[in-house]
Amino acid sequence: MSPTTWLVTGANRGIGLELVKQLLAVPTNLVVAASRNPDKATALAELKSSAKGTLHLVQLDVSDFDNVRALPKQLEPILGATGLDYLISNAGIAIFDTAFTLDPDALLNVVRTNAAGPALLSQVVLPFLEKAPTKKILHISSTAGSIASVAQIPPAFASNASYPISKAALNMLAYKQKVERPDLTVITMCPGWVQTDMGGADAQLKPEESVAGIIKVITSVTNADSGKYLRQNGEEIPW
Ligand SMILES: NC(=O)c1ccc[n+]([C@@H]2O[C@H](COP(=O)([O-])OP(=O)(O)OC[C@H]3O[C@@H](n4cnc5c(N)ncnc54)[C@H](OP(=O)(O)O)[C@@H]3O)[C@@H](O)[C@H]2O)c1
């Protein structure tokens, strides 16, 4: 039987690391875990000893477009025969600025990592997605990218600009991917406010709670859900 195959970016810490950990608890899962520096990704490599599924490490910086374009060379020996069932585009960065003080180069840098990188990555893994039966792309976005939710954002974060702009762009990317390729199932999702380096210690959810929800939702959605903007508990987020 063919394994269910997953590619997770930003897999060395935070939500990405927990995603790989939970996916590897399933013996039939084959997980390709991408990180910028696999040699230094010790927590990720340590998952191998307890894994029931199969773990492969690859090197990927989503903001380095040449690096992204070269990814198929690393994927071919792992996924060439099976294809890729699930792309989880999780890697992301956050900065704090405001609309009238932002540095445009800093804005472009965030958009490069959070939206342009995932766009190119989706293009380069498309032949692998086409080869496998599931054909699902999950973009890890944020409620920060929702215009309709700005009023619910805590005041300390409400004026933040570059990060929400990048996630709004990512959301639109997901929708455009769904429109262009109705055979794929593309979801953009907020993982909740999660206790990671990015989310901080005061966040509401532990990584294991968020990730259990993420996996439940992405494995349950069908092609009829493609283009939806969802929370990790499955609720729809208003655009
Ligand atoms: N935590 C939250 O509350 C929260 C809320 C909403 C959305 N999110 C989203 O959830 C995703 C994961 O966030 P997190 O909380 O796990 O953040 P995190 O703890 O800061 O981890 C970010 C991950 O992304 C990787 N990364 C950053 N830039 C990269 C690049 N250019 N190429 C490849 N990998 C890169 C990091 O790798 P390095 O170790 O090499 O830097 C790290 O593995 C992000 O997309 C974030 O926007 C998080």
The ligand as a Gaussian input file, in Angstrom:
#p B3LYP/6-31G(d) Opt

LIG

0 1
 N        1.873000      31.106000      16.739000
 C        0.753000      31.767000      16.454000
 O        0.023000      32.211000      17.374000
 C        0.304000      31.929000      15.037000
 C       -0.930000      32.586000      14.812000
 C       -1.375000      32.738000      13.496000
 C       -0.621000      32.245000      12.460000
 N        0.580000      31.630000      12.695000
 C        1.322000      31.119000      11.536000
 O        1.716000      29.784000      11.773000
 C        2.929000      29.495000      11.046000
 C        3.941000      28.875000      11.991000
 O        4.187000      29.808000      13.029000
 P        4.864000      29.428000      14.412000
 O        4.036000      30.016000      15.472000
 O        5.227000      28.000000      14.458000
 O        6.172000      30.346000      14.273000
 P        7.667000      30.138000      14.762000
 O        7.677000      29.404000      16.040000
 O        8.285000      31.486000      14.683000
 O        8.277000      29.185000      13.619000
 C        8.357000      29.674000      12.309000
 C        8.905000      28.572000      11.420000
 O        8.973000      29.085000      10.089000
 C       10.300000      28.898000       9.618000
 N       10.688000      29.906000       8.642000
 C       10.676000      31.249000       8.752000
 N       11.130000      31.812000       7.627000
 C       11.434000      30.792000       6.788000
 C       11.955000      30.715000       5.483000
 N       12.295000      31.820000       4.793000
 N       12.133000      29.503000       4.917000
 C       11.816000      28.384000       5.595000
 N       11.361000      28.375000       6.853000
 C       11.165000      29.580000       7.437000
 C       11.162000      28.971000      10.864000
 O       12.441000      28.411000      10.577000
 P       13.802000      28.948000      11.310000
 O       13.876000      28.215000      12.620000
 O       14.862000      28.593000      10.350000
 O       13.633000      30.434000      11.505000
 C       10.317000      28.147000      11.810000
 O       10.473000      26.783000      11.565000
 C        3.370000      30.835000      10.447000
 O        2.988000      30.884000       9.087000
 C        2.608000      31.863000      11.257000
 O        2.402000      33.067000      10.548000
 C        1.054000      31.467000      13.953000

